[in-house]
Amino acid sequence: MLRLGLVEPGWTFIFQIANTLILFLVLKKLLFKPVTEMMENRSQGIADSIQEAEDKKKEAEGYKEEYLLKLENADKEGSELIRKAVVKAEERANQIKKEAEEEIVRLKEKAEKEIAMEKEMALVQLKDEIASLAVLAASKVIEKDVDVNSHKVLINQFIEEVGDTKWQN
C-alpha cells in the first residue's frame, strides 16, 4: 500500500473526510445561520429604535411649530403671557431635541458594543468548536488516544497565529 506520511489512503481516510464535511455542513446549518439571523434581528431592532427616536424628535418639532402658529394669532392682551409660553416651549423643544439626540447616540454606541461583543463571542465559540473538531479528527487519523488539553492549546495557538486574519470578516 502507498504511504504518504502518517496517513494511509484507504476507505477509513475517505470516510473520515466525508464525516468531517458532513459535520461542517451540519454546523453551518445549526450554528452559523442562527447566529447570523440573531445578529440581523438585533441590528433591525436597533434601527427601529433609532427611527422611533427620530420620529419623536420630529413630533417635538411639529409641536413647537404648531404652538408658534397659535401664538401668532393670539390677542394683544395676552402677548406677555404668550411670550413667556413661547420661551418655555422653545426650551422644552430644545430639551426634547437634545434628549432625543443623546438617546440616538447612546443607542448607537450600545448597539455597536453589543454587536462587537456578540461577534467576539461567536468567534470564540467557533474557534473552540474547530479546536475540538481538530483534536477529534487528529485522534481518529492517528488512531491513538490524544492528550486533548495539550493539543487544544497547540491548536488554539495555531489559530491565533495563523487564523486571525481569516476570522475577521
TIVO-2410 file (N, C-alpha, C; in nm, 3 decimals):
# residues 169
REC num residu      c1      c2      c3 atome chaine
REC   1      M   0.082  -0.118   0.000     N      A
REC   1      M   0.000   0.000   0.000    CA      A
REC   1      M   0.087   0.125   0.000     C      A
REC   2      L   0.042   0.226  -0.066     N      A
REC   2      L   0.115   0.353  -0.075    CA      A
REC   2      L   0.100   0.431   0.055     C      A
REC   3      R   0.210   0.479   0.111     N      A
REC   3      R   0.205   0.557   0.237    CA      A
REC   3      R   0.251   0.700   0.206     C      A
REC   4      L   0.171   0.793   0.252     N      A
REC   4      L   0.206   0.935   0.236    CA      A
REC   4      L   0.218   0.995   0.374     C      A
REC   5      G   0.328   0.982   0.438     N      A
REC   5      G   0.346   1.039   0.572    CA      A
REC   5      G   0.273   0.956   0.675     C      A
REC   6      L   0.193   1.018   0.761     N      A
REC   6      L   0.122   0.947   0.868    CA      A
REC   6      L  -0.010   0.886   0.822     C      A
REC   7      V  -0.062   0.929   0.710     N      A
REC   7      V  -0.195   0.888   0.665    CA      A
REC   7      V  -0.183   0.788   0.552     C      A
REC   8      E  -0.252   0.676   0.570     N      A
REC   8      E  -0.257   0.578   0.463    CA      A
REC   8      E  -0.387   0.600   0.385     C      A
REC   9      P  -0.378   0.618   0.254     N      A
REC   9      P  -0.503   0.634   0.177    CA      A
REC   9      P  -0.580   0.502   0.180     C      A
REC  10      G  -0.706   0.513   0.208     N      A
REC  10      G  -0.791   0.396   0.215    CA      A
REC  10      G  -0.933   0.438   0.246     C      A
REC  11      W  -1.019   0.341   0.268     N      A
REC  11      W  -1.161   0.370   0.293    CA      A
REC  11      W  -1.179   0.444   0.425     C      A
REC  12      T  -1.102   0.414   0.524     N      A
REC  12      T  -1.114   0.483   0.653    CA      A
REC  12      T  -1.085   0.631   0.637     C      A
REC  13      F  -0.982   0.661   0.564     N      A
REC  13      F  -0.947   0.802   0.540    CA      A
REC  13      F  -1.058   0.873   0.463     C      A
REC  14      I  -1.112   0.809   0.363     N      A
REC  14      I  -1.220   0.868   0.282    CA      A
REC  14      I  -1.343   0.890   0.370     C      A
REC  15      F  -1.377   0.794   0.454     N      A
REC  15      F  -1.493   0.810   0.544    CA      A
REC  15      F  -1.469   0.922   0.645     C      A
REC  16      Q  -1.346   0.936   0.691     N      A
REC  16      Q  -1.316   1.045   0.785    CA      A
REC  16      Q  -1.332   1.181   0.717     C      A
REC  17      I  -1.288   1.192   0.595     N      A
REC  17      I  -1.305   1.318   0.521    CA      A
REC  17      I  -1.454   1.345   0.501     C      A
REC  18      A  -1.530   1.242   0.461     N      A
REC  18      A  -1.674   1.259   0.440    CA      A
REC  18      A  -1.743   1.299   0.571     C      A
REC  19      N  -1.706   1.235   0.681     N      A
REC  19      N  -1.765   1.270   0.812    CA      A
REC  19      N  -1.733   1.414   0.850     C      A
REC  20      T  -1.612   1.456   0.823     N      A
REC  20      T  -1.573   1.594   0.854    CA      A
REC  20      T  -1.656   1.692   0.772     C      A
REC  21      L  -1.675   1.664   0.644     N      A
REC  21      L  -1.756   1.752   0.559    CA      A
REC  21      L  -1.902   1.755   0.606     C      A
REC  22      I  -1.956   1.639   0.641     N      A
REC  22      I  -2.095   1.634   0.690    CA      A
REC  22      I  -2.106   1.713   0.820     C      A
REC  23      L  -2.010   1.697   0.908     N      A
REC  23      L  -2.011   1.772   1.035    CA      A
REC  23      L  -2.005   1.922   1.009     C      A
REC  24      F  -1.921   1.963   0.914     N      A
REC  24      F  -1.913   2.106   0.879    CA      A
REC  24      F  -2.047   2.156   0.828     C      A
REC  25      L  -2.113   2.082   0.740     N      A
REC  25      L  -2.242   2.125   0.685    CA      A
REC  25      L  -2.348   2.134   0.793     C      A
REC  26      V  -2.348   2.039   0.886     N      A
REC  26      V  -2.445   2.041   0.996    CA      A
REC  26      V  -2.419   2.163   1.084     C      A
REC  27      L  -2.293   2.188   1.117     N      A
REC  27      L  -2.260   2.307   1.198    CA      A
REC  27      L  -2.297   2.435   1.125     C      A
REC  28      K  -2.276   2.437   0.996     N      A
REC  28      K  -2.313   2.557   0.918    CA      A
REC  28      K  -2.462   2.581   0.928     C      A
REC  29      K  -2.541   2.476   0.918     N      A
REC  29      K  -2.687   2.489   0.923    CA      A
REC  29      K  -2.734   2.524   1.064     C      A
REC  30      L  -2.676   2.459   1.165     N      A
REC  30      L  -2.726   2.474   1.302    CA      A
REC  30      L  -2.659   2.586   1.379     C      A
REC  31      L  -2.539   2.629   1.341     N      A
REC  31      L  -2.466   2.729   1.420    CA      A
REC  31      L  -2.452   2.861   1.346     C      A
REC  32      F  -2.396   2.858   1.227     N      A
REC  32      F  -2.367   2.982   1.157    CA      A
REC  32      F  -2.495   3.057   1.122     C      A
REC  33      K  -2.593   2.988   1.068     N      A
REC  33      K  -2.716   3.053   1.023    CA      A
REC  33      K  -2.793   3.117   1.139     C      A
REC  34      P  -2.816   3.048   1.252     N      A
REC  34      P  -2.887   3.112   1.363    CA      A
REC  34      P  -2.812   3.232   1.422     C      A
REC  35      V  -2.680   3.223   1.429     N      A
REC  35      V  -2.603   3.337   1.483    CA      A
REC  35      V  -2.617   3.457   1.390     C      A
REC  36      T  -2.608   3.433   1.260     N      A
REC  36      T  -2.624   3.541   1.163    CA      A
REC  36      T  -2.764   3.601   1.171     C      A
REC  37      E  -2.867   3.517   1.180     N      A
REC  37      E  -3.004   3.567   1.191    CA      A
REC  37      E  -3.022   3.648   1.319     C      A
REC  38      M  -2.964   3.602   1.429     N      A
REC  38      M  -2.975   3.674   1.556    CA      A
REC  38      M  -2.912   3.812   1.544     C      A
REC  39      M  -2.797   3.820   1.481     N      A
REC  39      M  -2.729   3.949   1.466    CA      A
REC  39      M  -2.810   4.041   1.374     C      A
REC  40      E  -2.870   3.987   1.268     N      A
REC  40      E  -2.952   4.068   1.179    CA      A
REC  40      E  -3.077   4.118   1.251     C      A
REC  41      N  -3.141   4.032   1.330     N      A
REC  41      N  -3.259   4.073   1.405    CA      A
REC  41      N  -3.224   4.182   1.505     C      A
REC  42      R  -3.111   4.170   1.570     N      A
REC  42      R  -3.067   4.271   1.668    CA      A
REC  42      R  -3.040   4.403   1.597     C      A
REC  43      S  -2.974   4.397   1.482     N      A
REC  43      S  -2.947   4.519   1.405    CA      A
REC  43      S  -3.078   4.586   1.362     C      A
REC  44      Q  -3.177   4.507   1.321     N      A
REC  44      Q  -3.306   4.562   1.280    CA      A
REC  44      Q  -3.376   4.627   1.400     C      A
REC  45      G  -3.369   4.565   1.516     N      A
REC  45      G  -3.429   4.623   1.637    CA      A
REC  45      G  -3.364   4.755   1.674     C      A
REC  46      I  -3.236   4.763   1.659     N      A
REC  46      I  -3.164   4.887   1.688    CA      A
REC  46      I  -3.203   4.995   1.587     C      A
REC  47      A  -3.213   4.958   1.460     N      A
REC  47      A  -3.253   5.055   1.358    CA      A
REC  47      A  -3.395   5.106   1.387     C      A
REC  48      D  -3.484   5.018   1.430     N      A
REC  48      D  -3.620   5.059   1.466    CA      A
REC  48      D  -3.619   5.155   1.583     C      A
REC  49      S  -3.536   5.129   1.682     N      A
REC  49      S  -3.527   5.218   1.798    CA      A
REC  49      S  -3.476   5.356   1.757     C      A
REC  50      I  -3.379   5.359   1.670     N      A
REC  50      I  -3.326   5.487   1.622    CA      A
REC  50      I  -3.432   5.562   1.544     C      A
REC  51      Q  -3.507   5.490   1.459     N      A
REC  51      Q  -3.614   5.554   1.382    CA      A
REC  51      Q  -3.721   5.609   1.475     C      A
REC  52      E  -3.753   5.536   1.579     N      A
REC  52      E  -3.853   5.582   1.676    CA      A
REC  52      E  -3.805   5.709   1.746     C      A
REC  53      A  -3.679   5.715   1.781     N      A
REC  53      A  -3.624   5.835   1.845    CA      A
REC  53      A  -3.628   5.954   1.750     C      A
REC  54      E  -3.597   5.931   1.623     N      A
REC  54      E  -3.604   6.039   1.524    CA      A
REC  54      E  -3.748   6.084   1.502     C      A
REC  55      D  -3.843   5.991   1.504     N      A
REC  55      D  -3.984   6.028   1.491    CA      A
REC  55      D  -4.029   6.114   1.609     C      A
REC  56      K  -3.984   6.079   1.729     N      A
REC  56      K  -4.017   6.160   1.846    CA      A
REC  56      K  -3.958   6.299   1.833     C      A
REC  57      K  -3.838   6.307   1.779     N      A
REC  57      K  -3.774   6.437   1.758    CA      A
REC  57      K  -3.857   6.520   1.660     C      A
REC  58      K  -3.901   6.460   1.550     N      A
REC  58      K  -3.983   6.530   1.451    CA      A
REC  58      K  -4.117   6.572   1.512     C      A
REC  59      E  -4.174   6.485   1.592     N      A
REC  59      E  -4.300   6.517   1.658    CA      A
REC  59      E  -4.284   6.636   1.751     C      A
REC  60      A  -4.174   6.640   1.824     N      A
REC  60      A  -4.147   6.753   1.913    CA      A
REC  60      A  -4.132   6.882   1.833     C      A
REC  61      E  -4.064   6.874   1.721     N      A
REC  61      E  -4.050   6.992   1.636    CA      A
REC  61      E  -4.185   7.033   1.577     C      A
REC  62      G  -4.268   6.936   1.545     N      A
REC  62      G  -4.403   6.966   1.495    CA      A
REC  62      G  -4.486   7.037   1.602     C      A
REC  63      Y  -4.476   6.992   1.726     N      A
REC  63      Y  -4.547   7.058   1.835    CA      A
REC  63      Y  -4.500   7.201   1.851     C      A
REC  64      K  -4.371   7.219   1.838     N      A
REC  64      K  -4.314   7.354   1.851    CA      A
REC  64      K  -4.372   7.445   1.742     C      A
REC  65      E  -4.373   7.398   1.618     N      A
REC  65      E  -4.427   7.477   1.507    CA      A
REC  65      E  -4.575   7.508   1.527     C      A
REC  66      E  -4.650   7.408   1.567     N      A
REC  66      E  -4.794   7.427   1.591    CA      A
REC  66      E  -4.818   7.530   1.700     C      A
REC  67      Y  -4.742   7.521   1.805     N      A
REC  67      Y  -4.758   7.614   1.916    CA      A
REC  67      Y  -4.723   7.756   1.875     C      A
REC  68      L  -4.619   7.773   1.796     N      A
REC  68      L  -4.579   7.905   1.749    CA      A
REC  68      L  -4.687   7.968   1.659     C      A
REC  69      L  -4.750   7.886   1.574     N      A
REC  69      L  -4.857   7.938   1.488    CA      A
REC  69      L  -4.977   7.985   1.570     C      A
REC  70      K  -5.012   7.911   1.672     N      A
REC  70      K  -5.123   7.953   1.758    CA      A
REC  70      K  -5.090   8.083   1.831     C      A
REC  71      L  -4.967   8.097   1.871     N      A
REC  71      L  -4.927   8.217   1.943    CA      A
REC  71      L  -4.933   8.341   1.854     C      A
REC  72      E  -4.902   8.328   1.725     N      A
REC  72      E  -4.906   8.441   1.634    CA      A
REC  72      E  -5.048   8.497   1.618     C      A
REC  73      N  -5.151   8.413   1.632     N      A
REC  73      N  -5.289   8.453   1.615    CA      A
REC  73      N  -5.354   8.501   1.746     C      A
REC  74      A  -5.281   8.502   1.852     N      A
REC  74      A  -5.338   8.540   1.983    CA      A
REC  74      A  -5.362   8.692   1.990     C      A
REC  75      D  -5.448   8.734   2.079     N      A
REC  75      D  -5.477   8.877   2.100    CA      A
REC  75      D  -5.360   8.948   2.166     C      A
REC  76      K  -5.361   9.082   2.153     N      A
REC  76      K  -5.256   9.163   2.212    CA      A
REC  76      K  -5.259   9.158   2.364     C      A
REC  77      E  -5.376   9.132   2.420     N      A
REC  77      E  -5.389   9.130   2.566    CA      A
REC  77      E  -5.302   9.022   2.630     C      A
REC  78      G  -5.288   8.911   2.562     N      A
REC  78      G  -5.211   8.802   2.621    CA      A
REC  78      G  -5.069   8.793   2.569     C      A
REC  79      S  -5.017   8.902   2.509     N      A
REC  79      S  -4.886   8.898   2.445    CA      A
REC  79      S  -4.774   8.864   2.545     C      A
REC  80      E  -4.781   8.920   2.664     N      A
REC  80      E  -4.679   8.890   2.763    CA      A
REC  80      E  -4.685   8.743   2.806     C      A
REC  81      L  -4.809   8.697   2.828     N      A
REC  81      L  -4.829   8.556   2.865    CA      A
REC  81      L  -4.782   8.463   2.753     C      A
REC  82      I  -4.814   8.502   2.631     N      A
REC  82      I  -4.775   8.421   2.515    CA      A
REC  82      I  -4.623   8.420   2.500     C      A
REC  83      R  -4.560   8.534   2.520     N      A
REC  83      R  -4.415   8.541   2.508    CA      A
REC  83      R  -4.348   8.444   2.606     C      A
REC  84      K  -4.398   8.442   2.729     N      A
REC  84      K  -4.343   8.350   2.828    CA      A
REC  84      K  -4.363   8.204   2.785     C      A
REC  85      A  -4.481   8.177   2.730     N      A
REC  85      A  -4.510   8.040   2.686    CA      A
REC  85      A  -4.419   7.998   2.570     C      A
REC  86      V  -4.392   8.093   2.481     N      A
REC  86      V  -4.303   8.063   2.367    CA      A
REC  86      V  -4.164   8.027   2.417     C      A
REC  87      V  -4.115   8.108   2.511     N      A
REC  87      V  -3.982   8.081   2.565    CA      A
REC  87      V  -3.977   7.942   2.629     C      A
REC  88      K  -4.083   7.915   2.707     N      A
REC  88      K  -4.089   7.784   2.774    CA      A
REC  88      K  -4.098   7.670   2.672     C      A
REC  89      A  -4.180   7.689   2.568     N      A
REC  89      A  -4.195   7.586   2.465    CA      A
REC  89      A  -4.064   7.563   2.391     C      A
REC  90      E  -3.991   7.669   2.361     N      A
REC  90      E  -3.863   7.655   2.292    CA      A
REC  90      E  -3.762   7.580   2.379     C      A
REC  91      E  -3.762   7.614   2.506     N      A
REC  91      E  -3.670   7.545   2.596    CA      A
REC  91      E  -3.705   7.397   2.604     C      A
REC  92      R  -3.834   7.369   2.614     N      A
REC  92      R  -3.878   7.229   2.622    CA      A
REC  92      R  -3.847   7.155   2.491     C      A
REC  93      A  -3.873   7.221   2.378     N      A
REC  93      A  -3.845   7.159   2.248    CA      A
REC  93      A  -3.695   7.134   2.234     C      A
REC  94      N  -3.614   7.229   2.277     N      A
REC  94      N  -3.469   7.210   2.272    CA      A
REC  94      N  -3.425   7.098   2.365     C      A
REC  95      Q  -3.490   7.093   2.481     N      A
REC  95      Q  -3.457   6.986   2.575    CA      A
REC  95      Q  -3.495   6.851   2.516     C      A
REC  96      I  -3.614   6.841   2.458     N      A
REC  96      I  -3.658   6.715   2.396    CA      A
REC  96      I  -3.567   6.679   2.280     C      A
REC  97      K  -3.532   6.779   2.201     N      A
REC  97      K  -3.444   6.755   2.087    CA      A
REC  97      K  -3.307   6.706   2.135     C      A
REC  98      K  -3.255   6.771   2.239     N      A
REC  98      K  -3.126   6.731   2.294    CA      A
REC  98      K  -3.133   6.590   2.351     C      A
REC  99      E  -3.241   6.560   2.424     N      A
REC  99      E  -3.258   6.425   2.480    CA      A
REC  99      E  -3.269   6.321   2.371     C      A
REC 100      A  -3.341   6.356   2.263     N      A
REC 100      A  -3.355   6.261   2.151    CA      A
REC 100      A  -3.220   6.237   2.084     C      A
REC 101      E  -3.141   6.342   2.067     N      A
REC 101      E  -3.009   6.326   2.006    CA      A
REC 101      E  -2.918   6.244   2.096     C      A
REC 102      E  -2.923   6.270   2.227     N      A
REC 102      E  -2.843   6.192   2.321    CA      A
REC 102      E  -2.887   6.046   2.321     C      A
REC 103      E  -3.017   6.023   2.310     N      A
REC 103      E  -3.069   5.887   2.307    CA      A
REC 103      E  -3.023   5.814   2.181     C      A
REC 104      I  -3.021   5.884   2.069     N      A
REC 104      I  -2.975   5.825   1.943    CA      A
REC 104      I  -2.828   5.785   1.956     C      A
REC 105      V  -2.747   5.877   2.009     N      A
REC 105      V  -2.604   5.848   2.025    CA      A
REC 105      V  -2.585   5.731   2.121     C      A
REC 106      R  -2.659   5.730   2.231     N      A
REC 106      R  -2.647   5.623   2.329    CA      A
REC 106      R  -2.688   5.489   2.269     C      A
REC 107      L  -2.798   5.488   2.193     N      A
REC 107      L  -2.844   5.364   2.130    CA      A
REC 107      L  -2.743   5.313   2.027     C      A
REC 108      K  -2.685   5.405   1.952     N      A
REC 108      K  -2.586   5.362   1.852    CA      A
REC 108      K  -2.463   5.302   1.920     C      A
REC 109      E  -2.414   5.369   2.025     N      A
REC 109      E  -2.297   5.317   2.096    CA      A
REC 109      E  -2.327   5.182   2.159     C      A
REC 110      K  -2.444   5.171   2.221     N      A
REC 110      K  -2.482   5.045   2.284    CA      A
REC 110      K  -2.493   4.934   2.180     C      A
REC 111      A  -2.554   4.967   2.066     N      A
REC 111      A  -2.570   4.868   1.960    CA      A
REC 111      A  -2.436   4.823   1.906     C      A
REC 112      E  -2.345   4.917   1.886     N      A
REC 112      E  -2.214   4.881   1.834    CA      A
REC 112      E  -2.139   4.794   1.933     C      A
REC 113      K  -2.149   4.827   2.062     N      A
REC 113      K  -2.083   4.746   2.164    CA      A
REC 113      K  -2.142   4.606   2.168     C      A
REC 114      E  -2.277   4.597   2.162     N      A
REC 114      E  -2.342   4.466   2.167    CA      A
REC 114      E  -2.307   4.382   2.046     C      A
REC 115      I  -2.307   4.445   1.929     N      A
REC 115      I  -2.275   4.372   1.807    CA      A
REC 115      I  -2.130   4.322   1.813     C      A
REC 116      A  -2.039   4.409   1.858     N      A
REC 116      A  -1.898   4.368   1.868    CA      A
REC 116      A  -1.882   4.254   1.969     C      A
REC 117      M  -1.953   4.265   2.083     N      A
REC 117      M  -1.942   4.163   2.186    CA      A
REC 117      M  -2.001   4.030   2.135     C      A
REC 118      E  -2.117   4.036   2.069     N      A
REC 118      E  -2.178   3.914   2.017    CA      A
REC 118      E  -2.092   3.851   1.908     C      A
REC 119      K  -2.032   3.934   1.826     N      A
REC 119      K  -1.944   3.882   1.721    CA      A
REC 119      K  -1.823   3.814   1.784     C      A
REC 120      E  -1.764   3.878   1.885     N      A
REC 120      E  -1.648   3.821   1.953    CA      A
REC 120      E  -1.683   3.688   2.020     C      A
REC 121      M  -1.801   3.685   2.085     N      A
REC 121      M  -1.844   3.560   2.149    CA      A
REC 121      M  -1.863   3.450   2.046     C      A
REC 122      A  -1.924   3.485   1.932     N      A
REC 122      A  -1.945   3.386   1.827    CA      A
REC 122      A  -1.812   3.335   1.773     C      A
REC 123      L  -1.715   3.424   1.757     N      A
REC 123      L  -1.584   3.382   1.707    CA      A
REC 123      L  -1.512   3.292   1.807     C      A
REC 124      V  -1.521   3.325   1.935     N      A
REC 124      V  -1.458   3.243   2.038    CA      A
REC 124      V  -1.521   3.104   2.039     C      A
REC 125      Q  -1.654   3.099   2.033     N      A
REC 125      Q  -1.723   2.970   2.032    CA      A
REC 125      Q  -1.683   2.889   1.908     C      A
REC 126      L  -1.676   2.957   1.795     N      A
REC 126      L  -1.640   2.889   1.672    CA      A
REC 126      L  -1.497   2.837   1.677     C      A
REC 127      K  -1.405   2.915   1.734     N      A
REC 127      K  -1.267   2.870   1.749    CA      A
REC 127      K  -1.260   2.747   1.839     C      A
REC 128      D  -1.334   2.748   1.949     N      A
REC 128      D  -1.334   2.633   2.040    CA      A
REC 128      D  -1.388   2.509   1.971     C      A
REC 129      E  -1.496   2.528   1.894     N      A
REC 129      E  -1.555   2.414   1.822    CA      A
REC 129      E  -1.456   2.357   1.721     C      A
REC 130      I  -1.389   2.443   1.648     N      A
REC 130      I  -1.294   2.397   1.548    CA      A
REC 130      I  -1.176   2.328   1.615     C      A
REC 131      A  -1.130   2.382   1.729     N      A
REC 131      A  -1.020   2.318   1.801    CA      A
REC 131      A  -1.060   2.178   1.847     C      A
REC 132      S  -1.182   2.166   1.899     N      A
REC 132      S  -1.230   2.035   1.943    CA      A
REC 132      S  -1.241   1.939   1.826     C      A
REC 133      L  -1.292   1.988   1.714     N      A
REC 133      L  -1.305   1.903   1.596    CA      A
REC 133      L  -1.167   1.861   1.543     C      A
REC 134      A  -1.071   1.950   1.549     N      A
REC 134      A  -0.936   1.917   1.502    CA      A
REC 134      A  -0.872   1.811   1.590     C      A
REC 135      V  -0.891   1.822   1.721     N      A
REC 135      V  -0.837   1.721   1.812    CA      A
REC 135      V  -0.904   1.586   1.786     C      A
REC 136      L  -1.036   1.589   1.768     N      A
REC 136      L  -1.108   1.465   1.740    CA      A
REC 136      L  -1.062   1.404   1.608     C      A
REC 137      A  -1.046   1.489   1.507     N      A
REC 137      A  -1.002   1.439   1.377    CA      A
REC 137      A  -0.861   1.383   1.386     C      A
REC 138      A  -0.774   1.452   1.461     N      A
REC 138      A  -0.636   1.404   1.474    CA      A
REC 138      A  -0.632   1.270   1.546     C      A
REC 139      S  -0.714   1.256   1.649     N      A
REC 139      S  -0.714   1.129   1.722    CA      A
REC 139      S  -0.769   1.017   1.634     C      A
REC 140      K  -0.866   1.049   1.549     N      A
REC 140      K  -0.920   0.947   1.458    CA      A
REC 140      K  -0.816   0.908   1.353     C      A
REC 141      V  -0.743   1.009   1.303     N      A
REC 141      V  -0.648   0.982   1.196    CA      A
REC 141      V  -0.533   0.898   1.247     C      A
REC 142      I  -0.477   0.928   1.359     N      A
REC 142      I  -0.363   0.852   1.408    CA      A
REC 142      I  -0.407   0.733   1.493     C      A
REC 143      E  -0.535   0.721   1.517     N      A
REC 143      E  -0.597   0.610   1.589    CA      A
REC 143      E  -0.529   0.583   1.723     C      A
REC 144      K  -0.498   0.690   1.793     N      A
REC 144      K  -0.441   0.678   1.926    CA      A
REC 144      K  -0.517   0.769   2.018     C      A
REC 145      D  -0.494   0.750   2.144     N      A
REC 145      D  -0.552   0.837   2.245    CA      A
REC 145      D  -0.469   0.964   2.246     C      A
REC 146      V  -0.531   1.079   2.230     N      A
REC 146      V  -0.460   1.205   2.220    CA      A
REC 146      V  -0.485   1.286   2.347     C      A
REC 147      D  -0.383   1.347   2.401     N      A
REC 147      D  -0.398   1.436   2.516    CA      A
REC 147      D  -0.472   1.561   2.469     C      A
REC 148      V  -0.600   1.568   2.499     N      A
REC 148      V  -0.688   1.673   2.447    CA      A
REC 148      V  -0.640   1.810   2.489     C      A
REC 149      N  -0.604   1.827   2.614     N      A
REC 149      N  -0.567   1.960   2.664    CA      A
REC 149      N  -0.442   2.015   2.595     C      A
REC 150      S  -0.336   1.932   2.583     N      A
REC 150      S  -0.213   1.983   2.521    CA      A
REC 150      S  -0.235   2.013   2.374     C      A
REC 151      H  -0.312   1.927   2.304     N      A
REC 151      H  -0.338   1.952   2.162    CA      A
REC 151      H  -0.431   2.071   2.144     C      A
REC 152      K  -0.523   2.089   2.235     N      A
REC 152      K  -0.613   2.204   2.225    CA      A
REC 152      K  -0.535   2.334   2.240     C      A
REC 153      V  -0.437   2.334   2.330     N      A
REC 153      V  -0.352   2.453   2.347    CA      A
REC 153      V  -0.275   2.479   2.218     C      A
REC 154      L  -0.217   2.373   2.160     N      A
REC 154      L  -0.142   2.390   2.036    CA      A
REC 154      L  -0.231   2.439   1.923     C      A
REC 155      I  -0.350   2.383   1.913     N      A
REC 155      I  -0.443   2.423   1.806    CA      A
REC 155      I  -0.488   2.566   1.826     C      A
REC 156      N  -0.518   2.605   1.949     N      A
REC 156      N  -0.558   2.744   1.976    CA      A
REC 156      N  -0.444   2.840   1.943     C      A
REC 157      Q  -0.320   2.799   1.974     N      A
REC 157      Q  -0.205   2.881   1.939    CA      A
REC 157      Q  -0.195   2.896   1.787     C      A
REC 158      F  -0.214   2.787   1.717     N      A
REC 158      F  -0.209   2.790   1.571    CA      A
REC 158      F  -0.317   2.881   1.516     C      A
REC 159      I  -0.439   2.869   1.569     N      A
REC 159      I  -0.549   2.954   1.523    CA      A
REC 159      I  -0.518   3.100   1.549     C      A
REC 160      E  -0.461   3.132   1.665     N      A
REC 160      E  -0.430   3.271   1.698    CA      A
REC 160      E  -0.322   3.327   1.604     C      A
REC 161      E  -0.220   3.244   1.574     N      A
REC 161      E  -0.110   3.292   1.492    CA      A
REC 161      E  -0.146   3.301   1.345     C      A
REC 162      V  -0.216   3.201   1.294     N      A
REC 162      V  -0.240   3.194   1.151    CA      A
REC 162      V  -0.382   3.234   1.115     C      A
REC 163      G  -0.478   3.196   1.195     N      A
REC 163      G  -0.617   3.208   1.156    CA      A
REC 163      G  -0.683   3.341   1.181     C      A
REC 164      D  -0.625   3.429   1.260     N      A
REC 164      D  -0.692   3.554   1.296    CA      A
REC 164      D  -0.729   3.637   1.173     C      A
REC 165      T  -0.646   3.639   1.073     N      A
REC 165      T  -0.678   3.720   0.957    CA      A
REC 165      T  -0.797   3.663   0.882     C      A
REC 166      K  -0.819   3.534   0.892     N      A
REC 166      K  -0.933   3.473   0.824    CA      A
REC 166      K  -1.060   3.484   0.905     C      A
REC 167      W  -1.049   3.501   1.037     N      A
REC 167      W  -1.169   3.509   1.124    CA      A
REC 167      W  -1.236   3.644   1.114     C      A
REC 168      Q  -1.160   3.747   1.084     N      A
REC 168      Q  -1.216   3.882   1.086    CA      A
REC 168      Q  -1.269   3.914   0.948     C      A
REC 169      N  -1.403   3.923   0.939     N      A
REC 169      N  -1.467   3.950   0.810    CA      A
REC 169      N  -1.505   4.095   0.800     C      A
***
